[in-house]
Amino acid sequence: MSVAACRHMMTSRQNDRRRHPRSDVSWLVVVEAGKRRFLLQTVDISARGAKVRPRERLDIGTPAQLRFRPPDGSPFNVPALVWRTDSDGLAFLFMGDIQDRLRRSGRLLAS
């Protein structure tokens, strides 16, 4: 089996495990982790997490407060943990469901 085929299978399996749909968005988000504060931009968001473009390094498990600023909705805050670090961004796991906040911000996620 080729390397490309293995990568495709791994990506397909990873996508199959996702329970919450993602929405590609480019929102500003302030990430506060301890005494550190960063202004970053989202790659995508779901009811349980978000990925942001990396400019800063945070360790897996680091608690953070994410302060989202959607361009066409109300700002909202959510506590989160750094879930994973990828070459294309930091993945955060929300400590609570934000589906209602996403609805209020005008960003409904596909089911």
Secondary structure, DSSP 8 states (H G I E B T S, - for coil): --HHHHHHHHHHHHHHH--S--EE---EEEEEETTEEEEEEEEEE-SSEEEE--SS---TT-EEEEEEE-TTS--EEEEEEEEEEETTEEEEEESS--HHHHHHTT-----
